[in-house]
Amino acid sequence: MEKKKLLEVINLETHFTTEEGTVKAVDNVSFTVHRGETIGIVGESGSGKSVTSLSAMRLIPNPPGKIVGGQILYYPLEGEPIDLVKLTEEEMQGIRGNEISMIFQEPMTSLNPVFTCGDQVTEAIKLHQNASNYEAKIRALELFEKVQLPTPERIFNAYPHQLSGGQKQRVMIAMAMSCNPDVLIADEPTTALDVTVQKTILELMNDLKKEIDASIIFITHDLGVIAEIADKVIVMYKGKIVEQGSALDLFTNPTHPYTKGLLACRPPLDYRMSRLPIVSDFMDVEMDADGNRTITEKEASLEEVIESVKVKPEATKARMESLMAKEPILQVKGLKTWFPTERNFFGKVTKYVKAVDDVSFDVYPGETLGLVGESGCGKTTLGRTLLRLAPAKEGQILFQGKDVLSLNHSDMKDLRRDMQIIFQDPYSSLNPRMTIGNAIMEPMQVHGILANDKERKEKVVELLETVSLEARHFSRYPHEFSGGQRQRICVARALAMNPKFIICDESVSALDVSVQAQVLNLLMELRQKFDFTYIFISHDLSVVKFMSDRMIVMNKGKIEEAGIADEIYSNPQKAYTQKLIAAIPKGKTEDIISRLG
């Protein structure tokens, strides 16, 4: 029996007016969502996928944006289809949140910090369901139980800042499901979450979809996630749909070079690569004077590109033997970082959070050591403690034989030239009022590197070109760059010190998989060129495995498992590691076949 149409987008055009002219954010887009179906929309930042969903919700800010053409037809169970584009704002309010709901990408900015989570969910129920305060509260608590929130009554009375990222996302899902919508739009709902939390959220959305017979439009940049949830897939590039079809067809026989690039650039788990394939390995893009794009597919197939960058196991083994023959550059012994949480009447600490609890390991020159684990496992605190950005309670940190914890301020300042860190969020790491050239030059001035600012500026230009940026970018500000470009700027700033050792703290977690692949390749190239030593911190085991020679799995402040990265993945010893590996979206054809029956 043919499924009924639920939402039909026909020739949708959404444009934004900017100082540089009109941007066609959504350019002649058409697709259909049937009842009970999950549609995945995939593409990089700027592809138009989020603007498409915001257009369907009529949430495009005007100005600067405007739906300039096309139809968005919603098919209710009874009556004629409704063109959402033609509705007044008041009429749209009756549909928005009721028939069509949305889970936004960043729950912290989507939830009001001055209202409790319960207040925010009951508001939607009272508005659309005409329920009393008591009825709305009962419904909200039921929803909190359904989305598997612990202690629903406590969450109901809690403020957003008192919850973890996964809990906030569940509150958003509960709010979106509160009125039993026909269509649920999920815009990157799992991007910043641990793989274990992500897996739970995906399973939860699937279960809730079946329970209320809803359809889902799931937006992401990650085809691995799409493989876990979608029936049909739409691939968008620069505002246009370049390919759409069943999930199985897309993964077994992608036809567009852009789709092939997205499939190839996710780090593989069952073999090692010298570098990750990127979109430009599969296609060339040329712009004419009128701004029209011409895409030319390259001759190499998906299989040929992947085969060309595979690393043989014997080469990996030889590299490990060479690294382990050296003296360690960093030795960590019995390190503890505890934070006080409770004090008695006299101010004496009675309770601690043991963020890092008796951790010991060595790092060898030229090695990349991966630190992996869920949020709250202590990996970021460990990285910060190594640089004395967080206070150690006890233990020893030896860097090239020097006891880091006993150094005075002046000696520590000198040591920081050799030990650098690339933080998770490149935007908050850069001063918005300082040009990126000055941001890179500032640490060189502080440490007296090179004779004068003229020489330093020349060095900065050289560094910008090293990270695939241009000399003309020197005088631009951080907001003028994309997320991937800002992360490259942070890499250039770390390189300015000529360091021997760099900690990468979740430095690619917020990036598109295609941009992530470019930054990971850059870090690998720099390690080879300058013989850097890295500690690479991430919650994504597939990324850590690609980057790392050896890997440490952390859980609740302690080392759960440690060893050669390939061996830990192929033969994990601990149940916690097995759980992390099982939660990674694999994107394998056999999994899609078994899921879709």
C-alpha positions as CSV (number, residue, x, y, z in Angstrom):
1,M,0.0,0.0,0.0
2,E,1.4,3.4,-1.0
3,K,2.1,5.7,1.9
4,K,0.3,9.0,2.1
5,K,2.0,12.3,1.5
6,L,2.6,14.4,4.6
7,L,4.8,17.3,3.5
8,E,5.7,18.3,0.0
9,V,8.3,20.9,-0.9
10,I,8.0,22.1,-4.5
11,N,10.6,24.4,-6.2
12,L,11.4,26.2,-2.9
13,E,13.5,29.3,-3.2
14,T,14.8,31.1,-0.1
15,H,17.2,34.1,-0.6
16,F,19.2,36.3,1.8
17,T,20.1,39.9,1.0
18,T,23.7,40.7,2.0
19,E,26.2,43.5,1.4
20,E,27.7,41.5,-1.4
21,G,24.4,40.7,-3.1
22,T,21.7,38.1,-3.0
23,V,22.6,34.6,-1.7
24,K,20.4,31.8,-2.9
25,A,20.5,29.7,0.3
26,V,17.8,27.3,-1.0
27,D,17.7,27.1,-4.8
28,N,14.8,25.3,-6.4
29,V,14.5,22.5,-3.9
30,S,11.8,19.8,-4.2
31,F,11.1,16.6,-2.1
32,T,8.3,14.7,-0.5
33,V,7.9,13.3,3.0
34,H,5.4,10.4,3.4
35,R,3.7,9.4,6.7
36,G,5.9,7.3,9.0
37,E,9.0,8.0,6.9
38,T,12.4,9.3,8.0
39,I,14.1,11.6,5.5
40,G,17.8,12.4,6.0
41,I,19.1,15.7,4.6
42,V,22.9,15.8,4.5
43,G,25.5,18.3,3.4
44,E,28.2,20.6,4.7
45,S,27.7,23.9,6.5
46,G,26.3,26.4,3.9
47,S,24.6,23.6,1.9
48,G,21.1,25.0,2.7
49,K,19.9,22.1,4.7
50,S,19.1,24.1,7.9
51,V,17.6,27.0,5.9
52,T,15.3,24.4,4.2
53,S,14.0,23.2,7.5
54,L,13.6,26.8,8.9
55,S,11.7,27.7,5.7
56,A,9.3,24.8,6.4
57,M,8.8,26.2,9.9
58,R,8.4,29.7,8.5
59,L,11.2,30.8,10.9
60,I,13.4,32.7,8.3
61,P,14.2,36.1,9.7
62,N,12.9,38.8,7.3
63,P,15.1,40.8,6.7
64,P,17.6,39.6,5.6
65,G,16.0,36.3,4.5
66,K,12.8,35.7,2.5
67,I,11.0,32.8,0.8
68,V,10.8,34.1,-2.7
69,G,9.2,31.2,-4.5
70,G,7.8,27.7,-4.4
71,Q,5.3,25.8,-2.2
72,I,5.4,23.9,1.1
73,L,2.3,21.7,1.2
74,Y,1.2,20.1,4.5
75,Y,-1.3,17.3,4.1
76,P,-3.5,16.9,7.3
77,L,-5.4,13.7,7.8
78,E,-8.6,15.4,6.8
79,G,-9.2,18.2,4.4
80,E,-7.2,19.8,1.6
81,P,-3.4,20.4,1.6
82,I,-2.3,23.7,3.2
83,D,0.4,25.8,1.6
84,L,2.5,27.0,4.6
85,V,4.1,29.7,2.5
86,K,0.7,31.5,2.1
87,L,-0.3,31.4,5.8
88,T,-0.3,34.5,8.0
89,E,2.0,34.4,11.1
90,E,-1.0,33.9,13.3
91,E,-2.2,30.9,11.2
92,M,1.3,29.5,11.2
93,Q,1.5,29.6,15.0
94,G,-1.4,27.1,15.1
95,I,0.7,24.6,13.1
96,R,4.2,25.4,14.3
97,G,4.9,23.2,17.4
98,N,1.6,21.4,17.0
99,E,1.6,19.7,13.6
100,I,5.2,20.4,12.8
101,S,7.8,20.5,15.5
102,M,11.6,21.2,15.5
103,I,14.5,20.1,17.6
104,F,17.3,22.7,17.2
105,Q,21.0,22.0,17.0
106,E,22.2,23.7,20.2
107,P,19.8,23.0,23.1
108,M,21.6,25.5,25.4
109,T,20.7,28.4,23.1
110,S,17.2,27.0,22.4
111,L,16.2,26.7,26.0
112,N,15.5,29.9,28.0
113,P,18.0,30.0,30.9
114,V,15.7,31.9,33.3
115,F,12.8,29.3,33.2
116,T,12.9,25.7,34.5
117,C,12.8,22.9,32.0
118,G,9.3,22.0,33.2
119,D,7.9,25.5,32.6
120,Q,9.2,25.5,29.0
121,V,7.7,22.1,28.1
122,T,4.3,22.9,29.8
123,E,4.1,26.2,28.0
124,A,3.9,24.4,24.6
125,I,1.3,21.9,26.0
126,K,-0.9,24.7,27.4
127,L,-0.6,26.8,24.3
128,H,-1.5,24.0,21.8
129,Q,-3.5,21.5,23.8
130,N,-5.6,23.9,25.9
131,A,-4.5,22.0,29.0
132,S,-4.6,23.2,32.7
133,N,-1.4,23.6,34.7
134,Y,-1.9,20.3,36.4
135,E,-2.6,18.4,33.1
136,A,0.4,20.0,31.4
137,K,2.7,19.0,34.3
138,I,1.5,15.4,34.2
139,R,2.0,15.3,30.4
140,A,5.5,16.8,30.8
141,L,6.6,14.3,33.4
142,E,5.3,11.4,31.2
143,L,7.4,12.8,28.3
144,F,10.5,13.1,30.5
145,E,10.0,9.4,31.4
146,K,9.6,8.5,27.7
147,V,12.8,10.3,26.7
148,Q,14.6,8.4,29.5
149,L,15.5,11.4,31.7
150,P,16.6,10.3,35.2
151,T,14.4,11.6,38.1
152,P,11.8,13.4,35.9
153,E,10.6,15.5,38.9
154,R,14.1,16.9,39.5
155,I,14.6,17.7,35.8
156,F,11.1,19.4,35.7
157,N,12.3,21.8,38.4
158,A,15.9,22.2,37.1
159,Y,17.2,25.0,35.0
160,P,19.0,24.3,31.6
161,H,22.5,25.0,33.0
162,Q,22.0,22.3,35.6
163,L,21.8,19.5,33.0
164,S,24.3,17.8,30.8
165,G,24.3,18.2,27.0
166,G,22.5,14.9,26.5
167,Q,19.9,15.7,29.1
168,K,19.2,19.2,27.6
169,Q,18.7,17.5,24.2
170,R,16.2,15.1,25.7
171,V,14.3,18.0,27.1
172,M,14.2,19.5,23.6
173,I,12.9,16.2,22.2
174,A,10.2,16.0,24.9
175,M,9.1,19.6,24.1
176,A,9.0,18.8,20.3
177,M,7.0,15.6,20.9
178,S,4.6,17.2,23.5
179,C,1.8,17.8,21.0
180,N,2.2,14.6,19.0
181,P,3.3,16.4,15.8
182,D,2.9,14.8,12.4
183,V,6.4,16.1,11.3
184,L,9.4,16.3,13.5
185,I,12.4,18.2,12.1
186,A,15.7,17.4,13.9
187,D,18.4,19.9,13.0
188,E,21.8,18.4,13.9
189,P,20.4,17.1,17.2
190,T,23.4,14.9,18.0
191,T,26.4,16.8,16.6
192,A,28.1,17.7,19.9
193,L,27.1,14.6,21.8
194,D,29.2,11.6,22.8
195,V,28.7,8.6,20.6
196,T,27.0,6.6,23.4
197,V,24.5,9.5,24.0
198,Q,24.0,9.9,20.3
199,K,23.1,6.3,19.9
200,T,20.6,6.5,22.7
201,I,19.0,9.7,21.2
202,L,18.7,8.1,17.7
203,E,17.1,5.0,19.1
204,L,14.8,7.2,21.2
205,M,13.7,9.2,18.2
206,N,13.0,6.1,16.2
207,D,10.9,4.6,19.0
208,L,8.9,7.8,19.5
209,K,8.3,8.2,15.8
210,K,6.7,4.7,15.7
211,E,4.7,5.4,18.9
212,I,2.9,8.6,17.5
213,D,3.2,7.6,13.8
214,A,5.2,10.7,13.0
215,S,7.6,11.5,10.2
216,I,11.1,12.8,10.8
217,I,13.3,15.1,8.7
218,F,16.7,14.5,10.1
219,I,19.4,17.1,9.2
220,T,23.1,16.3,9.6
221,H,26.5,16.5,8.0
222,D,27.4,12.9,8.9
223,L,26.3,10.1,6.6
224,G,27.2,7.6,9.3
225,V,24.4,8.9,11.4
226,I,22.1,9.0,8.4
227,A,22.7,5.3,7.9
228,E,21.4,4.6,11.4
229,I,18.1,6.4,11.0
230,A,17.0,7.4,7.5
231,D,14.7,5.6,5.0
232,K,15.5,8.1,2.2
233,V,18.4,10.6,1.8
234,I,18.7,14.0,0.2
235,V,22.2,15.3,-0.4
236,M,22.5,19.2,-0.6
237,Y,25.3,21.3,-1.9
238,K,25.4,25.1,-2.1
239,G,21.6,25.4,-1.9
240,K,20.7,22.7,-4.4
241,I,19.8,19.0,-4.2
242,V,22.5,17.1,-6.0
243,E,21.2,13.6,-5.2
244,Q,18.3,11.9,-3.5
245,G,17.1,8.3,-3.2
246,S,16.8,5.4,-0.7
247,A,19.4,5.1,2.0
248,L,20.5,1.7,0.6
249,D,20.9,3.1,-3.0
250,L,22.9,6.1,-1.7
251,F,25.3,4.0,0.3
252,T,25.8,1.2,-2.3
253,N,25.8,3.2,-5.5
254,P,26.3,7.0,-5.0
255,T,26.1,8.8,-8.3
256,H,27.2,12.4,-7.5
257,P,30.9,13.1,-6.8
258,Y,30.0,15.2,-3.8
259,T,28.1,12.3,-2.2
260,K,31.2,10.1,-2.8
261,G,33.4,12.7,-1.1
262,L,31.1,12.8,2.0
263,L,31.1,9.0,2.2
264,A,34.8,8.8,1.9
265,C,35.9,11.5,4.4
266,R,34.6,9.8,7.6
267,P,37.5,8.1,9.4
268,P,37.3,4.3,8.8
269,L,37.5,1.8,11.7
270,D,38.6,-1.5,10.1
271,Y,41.8,-0.2,8.3
272,R,44.3,2.6,8.6
273,M,44.8,5.5,6.2
274,S,47.8,7.9,5.6
275,R,45.3,10.7,5.0
276,L,41.5,11.0,4.8
277,P,39.9,11.4,1.3
278,I,38.2,14.8,0.9
279,V,35.5,16.2,-1.4
280,S,38.1,17.8,-3.8
281,D,39.5,14.3,-4.5
282,F,36.2,13.5,-6.4
283,M,35.3,16.8,-8.0
284,D,36.5,20.2,-9.3
285,V,34.3,23.3,-8.9
286,E,34.6,26.3,-11.2
287,M,32.7,29.6,-10.9
288,D,31.9,31.8,-13.9
289,A,31.5,35.7,-13.8
290,D,27.8,35.4,-12.9
291,G,28.5,33.2,-9.9
292,N,27.2,30.0,-11.6
293,R,29.0,26.7,-10.5
294,T,30.2,24.0,-12.8
295,I,31.1,20.7,-11.2
296,T,33.4,18.3,-13.0
297,E,33.8,14.8,-11.7
298,K,37.3,13.4,-11.4
299,E,38.1,10.0,-13.0
300,A,39.1,8.1,-9.8
301,S,36.4,6.0,-8.3
302,L,35.5,5.9,-4.6
303,E,37.3,2.5,-4.2
304,E,40.4,3.7,-6.0
305,V,40.8,6.9,-3.9
306,I,40.4,4.9,-0.7
307,E,42.8,2.2,-1.8
308,S,45.4,4.8,-2.7
309,V,45.6,6.0,0.9
310,K,45.5,2.7,2.8
311,V,48.4,1.9,5.1
312,K,49.8,-1.6,5.3
313,P,49.8,-3.2,8.8
314,E,53.5,-3.9,8.5
315,A,54.2,-0.1,8.0
316,T,52.1,0.7,11.2
317,K,54.0,-2.0,13.1
318,A,57.4,-0.6,12.0
319,R,56.4,2.9,13.0
320,M,55.4,1.7,16.5
321,E,58.7,-0.1,17.0
322,S,60.6,3.1,16.0
323,L,58.6,5.3,18.4
324,M,58.8,3.0,21.4
325,A,62.6,2.7,21.0
326,K,63.0,6.4,22.0
327,E,63.1,7.9,25.5
328,P,59.6,9.3,26.5
329,I,59.2,13.1,26.0
330,L,56.4,13.1,28.6
331,Q,56.0,10.9,31.7
332,V,52.9,11.2,33.9
333,K,53.0,9.4,37.3
334,G,50.1,9.0,39.8
335,L,48.5,12.3,38.6
336,K,45.4,13.4,40.5
337,T,43.2,16.5,39.9
338,W,40.4,16.8,42.4
339,F,37.9,19.6,42.6
340,P,36.3,20.4,46.0
341,T,32.5,20.3,46.0
342,E,31.6,20.4,49.7
343,R,33.1,22.1,52.8
344,N,32.2,21.9,56.4
345,F,31.4,24.8,58.8
346,F,35.1,25.5,59.3
347,G,35.9,25.6,55.5
348,K,37.6,22.2,55.4
349,V,36.8,20.3,52.2
350,T,34.7,17.2,52.9
351,K,33.9,16.0,49.3
352,Y,35.8,16.1,46.0
353,V,35.0,15.4,42.3
354,K,37.9,13.2,41.3
355,A,38.3,14.5,37.7
356,V,41.7,12.8,37.2
357,D,42.3,10.0,39.7
358,D,45.8,8.3,39.9
359,V,46.7,8.4,36.1
360,S,50.1,7.3,34.8
361,F,51.4,7.0,31.2
362,D,54.3,7.9,28.9
363,V,54.3,9.7,25.6
364,Y,57.1,9.2,23.0
365,P,58.6,11.8,20.7
366,G,56.8,12.0,17.4
367,E,53.9,9.9,18.7
368,T,50.2,10.8,18.7
369,L,48.6,9.5,21.9
370,G,44.8,9.5,21.8
371,L,42.6,10.2,24.8
372,V,39.0,9.0,24.4
373,G,36.0,8.7,26.6
374,E,32.5,10.2,27.3
375,S,31.9,13.7,28.6
376,G,32.9,13.9,32.2
377,C,35.5,11.1,32.0
378,G,38.4,13.5,32.8
379,K,40.2,13.7,29.5
380,T,40.0,17.5,29.0
381,T,41.0,18.1,32.7
382,L,43.9,15.7,32.2
383,G,45.1,17.7,29.2
384,R,44.7,21.0,31.0
385,T,46.6,19.7,34.1
386,L,49.5,18.7,31.9
387,L,49.9,22.3,30.9
388,R,49.2,23.6,34.5
389,L,46.0,25.2,33.3
390,A,44.2,23.1,36.0
391,P,45.8,22.5,39.5
392,A,47.1,19.0,40.2
393,K,46.4,17.6,43.7
394,E,49.3,15.2,43.6
395,G,51.5,13.2,41.2
396,Q,54.3,14.0,38.8
397,I,54.6,15.4,35.3
398,L,58.0,15.1,33.7
399,F,58.5,16.9,30.3
400,Q,61.9,16.2,28.8
401,G,63.1,15.4,32.4
402,K,61.8,18.6,33.9
403,D,59.2,18.4,36.8
404,V,56.4,20.6,35.4
405,L,54.5,20.8,38.7
406,S,57.6,22.3,40.6
407,L,58.5,25.0,38.0
408,N,58.2,28.7,39.0
409,H,56.3,31.2,36.9
410,S,59.2,32.3,34.8
411,D,60.4,28.7,34.0
412,M,56.8,27.7,33.2
413,K,56.5,30.6,30.8
414,D,59.6,29.3,29.0
415,L,58.3,25.8,29.0
416,R,55.0,26.9,27.4
417,R,56.9,27.6,24.2
418,D,57.4,23.9,23.8
419,M,54.0,22.8,25.1
420,Q,50.9,24.2,23.2
421,I,47.2,23.5,23.2
422,I,44.5,23.8,20.5
423,F,41.2,24.3,22.2
424,Q,37.8,22.8,21.2
425,D,36.0,26.0,20.3
426,P,38.1,28.1,17.9
427,Y,35.7,31.1,18.1
428,S,36.0,31.6,21.9
429,S,39.8,30.9,21.6
430,L,40.2,34.0,19.4
431,N,39.8,37.7,20.5
432,P,36.9,39.0,18.3
433,R,38.5,42.5,18.4
434,M,41.9,41.4,17.2
435,T,42.8,40.6,13.6
436,I,43.9,37.0,13.1
437,G,47.4,38.2,12.1
438,N,47.8,40.0,15.4
439,A,46.3,37.0,17.3
440,I,49.0,34.7,15.8
441,M,51.8,37.3,16.3
442,E,50.9,38.1,20.0
443,P,52.5,35.0,21.6
444,M,55.6,35.6,19.5
445,Q,55.8,39.1,20.9
446,V,55.3,37.8,24.5
447,H,58.1,35.3,24.2
448,G,60.4,37.5,22.2
449,I,60.5,35.3,19.1
450,L,62.3,37.0,16.2
451,A,63.9,40.4,16.3
452,N,61.0,42.7,15.4
453,D,57.4,42.9,14.3
454,K,58.4,43.1,10.6
455,E,60.0,39.7,10.8
456,R,57.1,38.3,12.9
457,K,54.6,39.4,10.3
458,E,56.5,37.6,7.6
459,K,56.5,34.5,9.8
460,V,52.7,34.8,10.4
461,V,52.1,35.0,6.6
462,E,54.3,31.9,6.2
463,L,52.2,30.1,9.0
464,L,48.9,31.1,7.4
465,E,50.1,29.6,4.1
466,T,51.3,26.5,6.0
467,V,47.7,25.9,7.2
468,S,46.2,26.6,3.7
469,L,45.1,30.2,4.3
470,E,46.3,33.3,2.5
471,A,48.5,36.3,3.3
472,R,45.5,38.6,2.6
473,H,43.7,37.1,5.6
474,F,46.2,38.7,8.0
475,S,44.0,41.8,8.6
476,R,40.7,40.0,8.9
477,Y,38.7,39.3,12.0
478,P,37.6,35.9,13.4
479,H,33.9,36.4,12.5
480,E,34.9,36.6,8.8
481,F,36.0,33.0,8.7
482,S,34.2,29.6,8.7
483,G,34.6,27.2,11.7
484,G,37.2,25.1,9.8
485,Q,39.2,28.2,8.9
486,R,39.1,29.5,12.5
487,Q,40.5,26.1,13.6
488,R,43.3,26.4,11.1
489,I,44.0,29.9,12.6
490,C,44.3,28.3,16.0
491,V,46.6,25.7,14.6
492,A,48.8,28.4,13.1
493,R,48.9,30.2,16.5
494,A,50.1,27.1,18.2
495,L,52.8,26.6,15.5
496,A,54.1,30.2,16.0
497,M,55.9,29.0,19.2
498,N,57.8,26.2,17.3
499,P,56.5,23.7,19.9
500,K,57.6,20.1,20.4
501,F,54.4,19.0,22.0
502,I,50.7,19.9,21.2
503,I,47.5,18.9,23.0
504,C,44.5,18.9,20.6
505,D,41.4,19.1,22.9
506,E,38.3,18.1,20.9
507,S,39.7,20.3,18.1
508,V,37.5,18.9,15.4
509,S,34.3,17.8,17.3
510,A,32.1,20.8,16.1
511,L,33.2,20.6,12.4
512,D,31.5,19.1,9.4
513,V,33.0,15.7,8.5
514,S,34.4,17.1,5.3
515,V,36.1,20.0,7.0
516,Q,37.1,17.7,9.9
517,A,38.9,15.5,7.4
518,Q,40.8,18.5,6.1
519,V,41.9,19.6,9.6
520,L,42.9,16.1,10.6
521,N,44.9,15.8,7.4
522,L,46.6,19.1,8.2
523,L,47.6,17.9,11.7
524,M,49.0,14.7,10.2
525,E,51.0,16.6,7.6
526,L,52.4,19.0,10.3
527,R,53.4,16.0,12.5
528,Q,55.3,14.5,9.6
529,K,56.9,17.9,8.6
530,F,57.9,19.2,12.1
531,D,58.1,15.9,14.0
532,F,55.5,17.1,16.6
533,T,54.2,15.0,19.5
534,Y,50.4,15.1,20.0
535,I,48.0,14.2,22.7
536,F,44.7,14.0,20.8
537,I,41.5,14.3,22.9
538,S,38.1,13.4,21.5
539,H,34.9,11.6,22.4
540,D,34.8,10.2,18.8
541,L,36.7,6.9,18.8
542,S,36.9,6.7,15.0
543,V,38.7,10.1,14.9
544,V,41.1,9.1,17.7
545,K,41.9,5.8,16.0
546,F,42.7,7.6,12.7
547,M,45.0,10.1,14.4
548,S,46.6,8.0,17.1
549,D,49.5,5.5,17.4
550,R,48.4,4.5,20.9
551,M,45.1,5.1,22.7
552,I,44.0,5.6,26.3
553,V,40.3,5.0,27.1
554,M,39.3,7.1,30.2
555,N,36.2,6.5,32.4
556,K,35.3,8.5,35.6
557,G,38.8,9.9,36.0
558,K,40.7,6.7,35.6
559,I,42.4,4.8,32.7
560,E,40.0,2.1,31.7
561,E,42.2,0.6,28.9
562,A,45.4,1.6,27.1
563,G,47.4,0.2,24.2
564,I,48.0,0.3,20.4
565,A,45.0,2.0,18.8
566,D,44.4,-0.6,16.2
567,E,44.5,-3.4,18.7
568,I,42.1,-1.7,21.1
569,Y,39.6,-1.3,18.3
570,S,39.9,-4.8,17.0
571,N,40.0,-6.5,20.4
572,P,38.7,-4.3,23.2
573,Q,39.2,-5.9,26.7
574,K,36.9,-3.8,28.8
575,A,33.1,-3.6,28.6
576,Y,33.2,0.2,28.6
577,T,35.5,0.2,25.5
578,Q,33.2,-2.3,23.8
579,K,30.2,0.0,24.5
580,L,32.0,3.0,23.0
581,I,32.9,1.0,19.9
582,A,29.4,-0.4,19.5
583,A,27.9,3.1,19.6
584,I,29.9,4.4,16.7
585,P,27.7,4.9,13.5
586,K,29.4,2.5,11.1
587,G,27.4,3.4,7.9
588,K,27.7,-0.2,6.7
589,T,25.4,-1.6,3.9
590,E,24.5,-4.7,5.8
591,D,23.3,-2.6,8.8
592,I,21.1,-0.5,6.5
593,I,19.6,-3.7,4.9
594,S,18.9,-5.3,8.4
595,R,17.3,-2.0,9.6
596,L,15.1,-1.5,6.6
597,G,14.2,-5.2,6.3
